[in-house]
Amino acid sequence: MELSTIMLCLFASFLSILLFKSLIKPFFFSSKGRQLPLPPGTMGLPYIGETFQMYSQDPNVFFATKIKRYGSMFKSHILGYPCVMISDPEAAKFVLNKAQLFKPTFPASKERMLGKQAIFFHQGAYHANLRKLVLRTFMPEAIKDKVSNIESIALSCLKSWEGKMITTFLEMKTFTFNVALLSIFGKDENLYGEALKRCYCTLERGYNSMPINLPGTLFHKAMKARKELAQILAQIISTRRNMKQDHNNNDLLGSFMSEKAGLTDEQIADNIIGAIFAARDTTATVLTWIVKYLGENPSVLEAVTEEQESLLRGKEESGEKMGLNWSDTKNMPVTSRVIQETLRIASILSFTFREAVEDVEFQGYLIPKRWKVLPLFRNIHHSPDNFKEPEKFDPSRFEVVFDGCKKWDSIWPFCHSTEWIAHNTISQIKSGGTLIKAWKQLAKYGKITLPKIFEFVNQRK
């Protein structure tokens, strides 16, 4: 055989081997000497992936179609990253609780906007210390004395609605923002509230904009507002230090400023900005959905009304001081179930991003290092495997007890985390004291019609 023919055969064989390896590489990775497959699924076009497919339709339909075809764990490629999607509650719990394996991840533009030292962007000892400081401020023992102040904010908001046409979501954002300021700054919130609100509104408008930092763009305006926020916070911190205020744990800023916290001013500012941003939108959205579902379910509204009014009757009969207190918030089972069911059915966050910090073997598959992992909260909440008649608003489903405990494990994204403890406690106080008053106030004025109330939530859904 001629030498040229032999060389041509060798080259063809070598090329075939390379081609074969490139074809099987997306399906098998090596882990501890073993070949493990990736989860089933498709990766779409090179570079583009399946992003256009996802956003050309309802993303929840995209995910549901994938789940039906591939099961509760599948791979894809969206927003420029290879991903593993998860719709099983136990798998989601594993991903969210194993911070040493899966770290929270955000686009770099979000880090710049909120602050690189914010708790969302870290793990390890620094993250654990911040969690402890947040818990110290929002655990029940720390917020008992704030209940009456929160109710005062709620009553002030309700009074401001009188005779006006309102958009519920915007009013709920004002309410939750004021409560967040109270929890973070304590009595200092009255001094800086308007300036902080103005900057936050600008920051919020630019949060999901294209990260183009040119004059006139939303992102550029947001970054300017972020700089002004840092200056306001620096002034607040300096004032507290100059007045030699006791840095106790009555508010979040005091907790961050305590000597034991060991935080720099930059770290304090980044985490305060992040805390307000995280608290405002999500809680306001939950409250808006609650108003919607109470309006659509008269029997549930009647049950919540009776529960709230029975508390008032009890106070009148016993001669107890009127007004919401901590013990009242522990005696609202119907109201609590309404909140739980709203968190489930509204699913205000469809999914979140985590990133594998190393190769992870899970359920016989490999999740490669640096791949994104997305727990699909809405699909978990709306799966008939987890909830009977998932599209039906039915707070009574949370009366059921499973193995000695209520079925909380399927309510995401707040379960099994510091954020859940803080969110649950604050939401019960906020919602329990205001949702029935809000609905009565909205229904009282003829100008506030049902379609107007639902204007925001129907768009979001």
Salt bridges, closest charged atoms under 4 A:
GLU50 OE2 - LYS66 NZ 2.83
GLU90 OE2 - LYS93 NZ 3.50
GLU151 OE2 - LYS437 NZ 3.03
ASP188 OD2 - ARG240 NE 2.93
GLU204 OE1 - LYS173 NZ 2.62
GLU204 OE1 - ARG280 NH1 3.59
GLU228 OE2 - ARG198 NH2 2.75
ASP251 OD2 - ARG240 NH2 2.98
ASP265 OD1 - ARG241 NH2 2.90
ASP270 OD1 - ARG226 NH2 2.48
GLU296 OE2 - LYS292 NZ 2.62
GLU306 OE2 - ARG313 NH2 2.61
GLU309 OE2 - LYS440 NZ 2.67
GLU320 OE2 - LYS315 NZ 3.22
ASP328 OD2 - LYS315 NZ 2.80
GLU341 OE1 - ARG344 NE 2.82
GLU341 OE1 - ARG397 NE 3.09
GLU355 OE2 - LYS103 NZ 3.99
GLU355 OE1 - LYS372 NZ 2.50
GLU361 OE1 - ARG34 NH2 2.86
GLU391 OE2 - HIS382 ND1 2.83
GLU399 OE2 - ARG337 NH2 3.35
ASP409 OD2 - LYS93 NZ 3.28
ASP409 OD1 - HIS416 NE2 3.23
GLU455 OE1 - LYS452 NZ 3.00
